[in-house]
Amino acid sequence: MSENLHNPGSLDSDHAHVFHDVSVSKPLFRRVAEQLIGAIEADHYPVGSMLPKEKELAEAFGVSRSSVREALSCLQFEGYVETRQGSGTVVISKVDRASYVTQHVSDFSGCGAIDIMEARLMIEPEVIAIASREPVASELRVLKRILFGMERDVDGSEHGHSDLVVHGALVRVCPNQLLVRTAESLLSASNGDAFRVARAQSWEDPIIPKEWLIHHQTIVTAVVQRDPIGAKRAYTEHLVSVLDQLRKSAVLSVGERSRADYLMERYRVEG
């Protein structure tokens, strides 16, 4: 059946809103996603509210439920919403960021970007190795959906600014909540100016986002296959790539650049 996006005007009396115009040259799921993002950013769906059911959105937009699912996956990857088992899709932010990004930044106010990356290289791969031995099933389902959203965003959207959402979903597959909170704190610290510049430049590159997607897919495959060694190796490889982009784009002191070079060499061997 041919799909043709139309402006739904209002879904029902509980979901009346005005949708913004989007480019008809974009993929259908992306156009649906941008309509929903516009409604969220305009507070038609405030933080904490639920989006309409997939069936309602499909009927309102005149598209298939698969297109709606793709759109919602993009919103989840970009940090606007999350899916809650038995409840539906809830809005968690009106800006495109991970829900955890600002939670613990003050804890790392005196730390530089290389300090943070060194800690991440030591901790996050170990967390993923533990997750691979006994993954939390519900979080693994969320991770797969977010990864699908990243795949769709990499494939032609300008909205994929960060893979931090995927990293957060990855560490939450670990059953050890103390390690999860530690890793999330490090991820939240990875939102300083140096990291933002590095991610922005990386997503403008025609190759790097696709490489990072492959890294994440490899990590998830290892987790699903209960392969802690493979998961740790793949996660380390990805973080080394992140560090490389940071080293290329950030303004670093001589000492920081030397430490970055050392970490690159060390973890390329160990990873």
N, C-alpha and C positions, 0 to 999 in steps of 0.2 A: 504494500500500500504506500502510495506517495505521501510524504509528509510536507506540510506547509505551515510554518509558524505564523500564528496570528496573535494580536494583542488581546488577552483575555478580558481586559477591562476590569472586571471584578469576579473573583471565583465564587463568592457567596457573600452574605451579609457580614460574616465574620472576617473575611479576607479581602475587603475592598481596598484597592490601591491603584496607583497610576504607574505603569511601566514605561521605562525610557526606550527610545529608539536604539536599535543596534544594527550593525552592518549586515546586509543580506549576503555578503560575500563570505561570511564566516560559517563554519560547520554548524549544523542545526543545534546540536547539544550545547555548543558554546554560546549561541544566541539565547537559548533558554537560560543558561547559567547567568549570562549578563543581565537578563531581565530580572532574575531573582536577586542578583547582587544589588542592582539598582534599588529594588524594593527594600532590601535589608539596610542599605546605606541611608535610605530616606526614612528609616524607622517605621515603615509599614509592617515590618516583622521585627519587633524590638528584640534585644538580647534576652534570652530566656523563653521566648515564645516558640511555638511549634510551627513548622511549615506545613502546608496542606499535604495530604496523602499523595503518593505517587500517582494513583489513579485520577485524583482530582486535578493534579497539575497536568497530566497528559490530556485529559478532556478539555481543560481550560485553554491550553496552548495548541490543541489540535495536533499533537505529536504522539509517538508511541511511548510506552512506559520505558523502553530501553533508552530512548533519548533523554527522558527525565532522569533515569538512573545515572547516565553518563554526566549530566549536568550537576546532579547532586554530589557525585564523586569529585568533580572539580571543585565545588564549593567546600567540600570537606578537606580536600588537599590544601586549598588556599586558606583554610582556617576560619571560615565563616560559620560553619555548622558542624555538628557531629551527630552520628546516628546512635540512638539509645535503644537497646534491645527491649522490645515490647512497648515502646512509647512512640518512636518515629524519629523525625529529624528536627533537632532543636538548634536555634540560632545561638552561637556562643560568642560572636564578635561582629561588629559592623565594619571592621577594617580587615584587610587581608593579612592576617598574621596567625601564628599558632596561638592557641588559648593560653599557653604557659609562658609566652615570650617575656612578659614583664614581671613575672612573679617573684623572682629572687635576684634581680640584677644588683641590688644594693650589696648583697653578700660578696660580690666580686668587684666592687668599685675600684679597688686598688690594684687589680690584676690586669696585665697587658694581654693582647691577643695571643701572643705566643705562649704565655703562661696557661691560658685557657685551652689552647690546642694541645699542649703537652699533657694536661690533665685528661682531656677527652681521649687522647690516644691511649692513655693508660687504663681508663675506666670503661668507656663505652664498649670496646670490643669484648671485654670480659663479661659485661652485662649481657651482651648478645649471645655469648657462648653459653651462659647459664640459661638464657631464654630458650636456646635450642635443645637443651636437655629436657625441659619441662615447660613448654610454652603455655601461656594462658589462652585458652581457646577463644574466648570472647574477644580479647584484644587482637588475636591473630586475624579474626574475621574483619575487624575494623582496619587493621593494617593493610589487608589485601584490597579493601575498597579505596583507601587513601592512595595506595600505590597505583591503582587503576586510574584514579583522578590525576596523578602525576603524569601517567602515560598519555592521557588525553591532553593535558596542558602542554607537555613537551611537543606534542604533535600539532603545533601551529598557533598556540595562544600566547598573548603577551602578558597573561596574568600570573604565570608561574614565577614568582620572585624568589622563592626559597624552597629548599628541601628540608627545612627544619621540622616541618609538620611530619614528614616521613620518619625522621630521626626520633621524634617524640613517640610516634606510634610504635616504632621498633623497640625502644627500650621498655615501653609499657607491656610488651609481651613477656617480660621477665617476671617470675612469680615473687621475687624478693623486693618488697616495696621500699625498703631502705635504699637499695641500690637504684631502684627506679627514681626515687626522689633526688638522689645525688646526681644521676645522669641528667634529669630534667633541669636541675639547677645549673649545670654546666651548659646545657643547651640554651637556657634563658640568657646566660652570660654571653652567648655567641650572637648577640644582637646589637653589639656596639657598632660604632661608625666604620671601623676597619672591616668588620665582617659584612656589613650591609653593602659597602662599596664592592667588596670581592664578589658577593653573590650577584649583585646587579650586573657587574661586568661578565660574570660567568654565564648568566642567563641570556645575555646578548650575543654570546658566542654561538655559532651554528652547530658546534660539535659537543661542547662540554655538557649541556643538559642531557643529551642523549646518552653520553657516557655515564653520567650519574644515575640515570634511570636504569641502565644495565647493572651498575653496581648494586642498586637497591633490589632489583629483581633477583640477582645472584644471592644476596643476603637472605631474602625471604625464602628462596628455594632451599637454602641450607637449613634455615629454621624449620621449615615444613618437613624436611627429610631428617630432622633430628641430628644434624651434623655440626656439632659445636666448633670443631676445628675449621671447617670450611666457612662457617658463618663469621668466626673471629677473623679469619684471613681476609675475607671479602670486605668486612666492615673496616678493617685496618687499611686496606687498599683504598677505600673510598675516602677515609679521613686524610690519608696522605695526599690524595688529589685535592681535597679542600684546602689543606695546608699549602700546597703548591700554588693554588689560586690566590690565597691570602698573601703569600710571599711575593707574588708578582704584582699585586695591585696595591697593597698597603704601604704606607710610609713607615718604615721600620728603622730603628737605630742600628748601628753596626753590630752591637751585641745581640739584638733581637734577630737580625738576619743570620748571624752566625749560629744561633740556637736553632733557628728554623732549618738551616742547612743540615745541622747535626741530626735533628729529628727526622728529616726526610731520609737521610742515609740510614739511620738506625732502624726505622720502622719499615722501610722498603726491604731490609734484610730479614727482620723479625716477622713481618707480616706474611 
